[in-house]
């Protein structure tokens, strides 16, 4: 099966930020905030977060905040709820939420809730259940969930539930593993999981495992390491993870490593990137792989970080 090449993955993540002229760095320039969250969380899961200068990261994050309270993907870009959650998650990771004006950030997020309970991603109004999860997760981490109409938010998510037990991005949208995580995660955070048909949804999710052991996002699609998070976290939240073959999934993730240069790809022998590196390591965390810290399946942050945020321990 092989082993997780921890040291090389750490070197790979650190190299992305240092080599700003690399193709990966240039392509990710507009969503660097997300990339920072993926990379830093991976480092923490591997016990190597101390390898970065937290003050330097936080100084950069503060420069990405706009007067509206929202954060952009990088300095000079427009704010969006996607980047705002990543900024908050990084602050939580470093235990530096006090460096944020929580009221200002939460007002920005709450201001994106629509009359029907859904959330827009930014001022331009795109609606997606991803944004429902992001808003709920972000406000929960900030201890400001009371700023939105939670009942309406939950009811909108339930309108996106399909006959197969899954969820789509809007009412009537096709069930997709990524959207399922967003909806199930949001329902878990708001204490609304009783609305989920766990057996029906669990069946749909476990059917995502293919012969190679990997998971796909929809029927008849190729497996992809990132679904080691989207599918697995949802199965854990609804207590149906025992319905898949964990050993085969671990083998699939490890086979997607570049053991020499570091990083994890979507499928074996493809090019690695920080996105799949994070979701591969996070998937191994959910699978209780030795040496990887446990991650919270709803908040997508290390369990010890979540415990400190909510319980002070």
C-alpha positions in Angstrom: 0.0 0.0 0.0 2.9 2.4 0.7 3.1 5.2 3.2 2.2 8.8 3.4 5.2 10.9 2.3 4.8 13.5 5.0 8.1 15.3 4.7 7.8 15.7 0.9 4.2 16.9 1.2 5.3 19.5 3.7 8.1 20.7 1.4 5.7 20.8 -1.6 3.2 23.0 0.3 5.9 25.4 1.5 7.4 25.6 -2.0 4.2 26.9 -3.5 4.3 30.2 -1.5 8.1 30.6 -2.0 8.0 30.2 -5.7 5.5 32.9 -6.8 6.6 32.6 -10.4 5.5 28.9 -10.7 2.5 28.1 -12.9 0.5 26.8 -9.9 1.1 30.0 -8.0 0.2 32.2 -10.9 -3.0 30.3 -11.7 -4.0 30.5 -8.1 -3.3 34.2 -7.7 -6.9 35.2 -7.5 -7.9 32.5 -5.0 -4.8 32.5 -2.8 -6.9 32.7 0.3 -8.4 29.3 -0.4 -5.0 27.9 -1.3 -3.6 29.2 2.0 -6.4 27.5 3.9 -5.8 24.2 2.1 -2.1 24.3 2.6 -2.1 25.5 6.2 -4.7 23.0 7.3 -2.7 20.2 5.7 0.4 21.3 7.5 -1.5 21.3 10.8 -3.0 17.9 10.2 0.6 16.7 9.6 1.8 18.4 12.8 3.9 20.9 10.8 2.1 24.2 11.1 5.0 25.7 13.0 6.9 25.7 9.7 5.2 28.9 8.7 5.3 32.4 10.1 1.8 33.0 11.5 2.2 36.7 11.9 3.2 37.1 8.2 0.1 35.1 7.1 -2.3 37.1 9.4 -0.8 40.4 8.2 -1.6 39.4 4.6 -5.1 38.2 5.5 -5.9 41.6 7.1 -4.9 43.3 3.9 -7.4 41.2 2.0 -10.3 42.5 4.0 -12.7 45.1 2.5 -14.7 47.9 4.1 -17.7 45.7 3.7 -16.2 43.2 6.1 -15.7 40.5 3.5 -12.4 39.1 2.3 -11.0 38.7 -1.2 -8.9 35.8 -2.6 -5.9 38.1 -2.6 -4.9 41.7 -2.2 -6.7 43.9 -4.8 -9.5 41.5 -5.6 -13.2 41.6 -4.9 -14.6 40.1 -1.6 -16.6 36.9 -1.7 -18.1 34.6 0.9 -15.8 31.8 -0.3 -12.7 33.7 0.7 -14.3 35.1 3.8 -14.7 31.6 5.3 -11.2 30.6 4.4 -9.9 33.8 6.1 -11.9 33.0 9.3 -10.8 29.3 9.2 -7.1 30.3 9.0 -7.6 32.7 11.9 -9.2 29.9 13.9 -6.3 27.6 12.9 -3.8 30.1 14.4 -6.1 30.8 17.4 -6.1 34.5 16.3 -9.8 35.2 15.9 -9.2 38.2 18.2 -7.3 39.8 15.3 -10.6 40.1 13.4 -13.5 42.4 13.9 -16.0 39.6 14.2 -19.0 41.9 14.2 -17.9 43.4 10.8 -17.2 40.1 9.2 -20.5 38.5 10.5 -22.5 41.5 9.3 -21.1 41.0 5.8 -22.0 37.3 5.8 -25.4 37.8 7.3 -26.1 40.6 4.7 -25.8 37.9 1.9 -28.9 36.0 3.2 -31.9 36.3 0.8 -35.5 36.5 1.7 -36.0 32.7 0.9 -33.3 31.8 3.3 -30.6 31.1 0.6 -27.3 32.9 0.4 -25.6 34.8 -2.4 -21.8 34.5 -2.8 -21.3 38.2 -3.2 -23.0 41.4 -4.3 -23.7 40.0 -7.7 -26.2 37.5 -6.4 -25.2 34.0 -7.4 -27.1 31.5 -5.2 -25.7 28.1 -4.3 -26.0 25.7 -1.3 -22.2 26.0 -1.1 -22.8 29.5 0.1 -25.4 28.3 2.7 -22.9 26.1 4.2 -20.1 28.7 4.1 -22.3 31.3 5.8 -23.5 28.9 8.5 -20.0 27.5 9.1 -18.4 31.0 9.2 -21.0 32.5 11.5 -20.8 29.5 13.8 -17.0 29.8 14.1 -17.4 33.5 14.9 -20.1 32.7 17.5 -22.6 34.9 15.5 -25.1 32.3 14.1 -27.9 34.4 15.7 -27.3 37.1 13.0 -29.2 35.1 10.4 -32.6 33.4 10.1 -31.4 29.9 10.7 -34.9 28.4 10.2 -35.2 29.9 6.8 -31.7 28.8 5.9 -32.5 25.2 6.9 -35.8 25.3 5.0 -34.0 26.5 1.8 -31.5 23.7 2.1 -34.3 21.1 2.5 -35.9 22.5 -0.7 -32.7 21.3 -2.4 -33.1 17.7 -1.3 -33.8 15.2 -4.0 -35.7 11.9 -4.2 -32.4 10.0 -4.1 -31.7 11.4 -0.7 -29.0 13.8 -2.0 -28.9 17.5 -2.4 -28.3 19.9 -5.3 -26.9 23.5 -5.6 -30.5 24.9 -6.0 -34.0 23.4 -5.8 -34.3 20.8 -8.5 -30.5 20.6 -9.1 -28.8 17.2 -9.6 -27.5 15.5 -6.5 -23.7 16.0 -6.2 -21.3 14.8 -3.5 -19.9 18.3 -3.0 -23.3 19.8 -2.6 -24.3 17.0 -0.3 -21.4 17.8 2.0 -22.4 21.5 2.1 -26.0 20.7 2.9 -25.3 17.9 5.4 -22.5 20.0 7.0 -24.8 23.0 7.4 -27.6 20.8 8.8 -25.2 19.2 11.3 -23.9 22.6 12.5 -27.5 23.9 13.0 -28.7 20.7 14.7 -31.0 19.8 11.9 -29.7 16.4 10.8 -33.1 14.8 11.7 -34.3 16.1 8.3 -31.9 13.7 6.5 -32.9 10.2 5.4 -29.6 8.7 6.5 -30.1 5.3 5.0 -31.2 6.6 1.6 -28.4 9.2 1.5 -25.9 6.7 2.8 -26.8 4.3 0.0 -26.3 7.1 -2.6 -22.9 8.1 -1.1 -21.5 4.6 -0.7 -22.4 3.9 -4.3 -19.8 6.5 -5.2 -16.9 4.0 -4.4 -15.6 2.5 -7.6 -13.4 -0.6 -8.2 -10.1 1.2 -7.7 -11.3 2.1 -4.2 -11.6 5.8 -5.0 -14.8 7.9 -4.8 -16.6 9.9 -7.5 -19.0 12.8 -7.2 -21.8 11.5 -9.3 -22.8 8.2 -11.0 -20.6 7.1 -13.9 -17.9 9.7 -13.2 -14.2 8.9 -12.6 -12.9 8.8 -9.0 -11.2 11.8 -7.7 -9.2 12.3 -4.4 -11.2 15.4 -3.4 -14.3 13.2 -3.0 -12.4 11.4 -0.3 -13.5 14.4 1.7 -16.9 15.4 0.2 -18.3 11.8 0.4 -16.4 10.5 3.4 -17.2 13.5 5.7 -20.9 13.2 4.8 -20.9 9.5 5.6 -19.3 10.1 8.9 -21.7 12.9 9.8 -24.7 10.6 9.1 -22.9 7.6 10.7 -22.8 5.4 7.6 -19.0 5.4 6.9 -18.9 1.6 7.6 -20.7 1.1 4.3 -17.6 1.7 2.2 -14.3 -0.2 2.0 -11.9 2.1 4.0 -8.7 0.1 3.2 -9.3 0.4 -0.6 -9.9 4.1 -0.3 -6.7 4.6 1.7 -4.8 2.7 -1.0 -6.3 4.9 -3.7 -5.3 8.1 -2.0 -1.7 6.9 -1.3 -1.4 5.9 -5.0 -2.2 9.5 -6.0 0.9 10.8 -4.2 4.1 12.1 -5.8 6.4 10.4 -3.3 9.5 12.1 -4.7 8.5 15.8 -5.0 5.5 15.8 -2.7 1.8 16.6 -3.3 -1.3 14.6 -4.2 -3.2 14.5 -7.4 -6.8 13.8 -8.4 -5.9 10.4 -9.8 -2.8 8.3 -10.0 0.0 9.7 -12.2 -1.8 13.1 -12.7 -0.2 16.5 -11.8 -0.4 17.3 -8.1 -1.9 20.5 -6.7 -2.5 21.9 -3.2 -6.3 21.4 -3.5 -6.0 17.6 -3.9 -3.1 17.5 -1.4 -5.4 19.0 1.3 -8.4 16.8 0.5 -6.2 13.7 0.2 -4.7 14.3 3.7 -8.1 15.3 5.1 -9.5 12.1 3.7 -6.8 10.1 5.4 -7.5 11.9 8.6 -11.2 10.9 8.4 -9.9 7.3 7.8 -7.8 7.5 11.0 -4.6 7.1 9.1 -1.6 6.9 11.6 0.2 10.1 12.2 -2.5 12.4 10.8 -4.4 14.5 13.3 -8.2 14.0 13.4 -10.3 16.5 11.5 -13.9 17.6 12.2 -16.1 16.4 9.4 -18.5 19.4 9.5 -16.1 22.3 10.1 -13.2 21.0 8.0 -10.6 22.0 10.7 -8.6 19.8 13.1 -10.7 18.5 16.0 -8.3 20.1 18.6 -8.8 23.5 16.9 -12.6 23.1 17.0 -12.5 22.0 20.6 -10.5 25.1 21.6 -12.8 27.4 19.6 -16.0 26.2 21.1 -15.0 24.7 24.4 -11.7 26.4 25.3 -9.8 23.1 25.5 
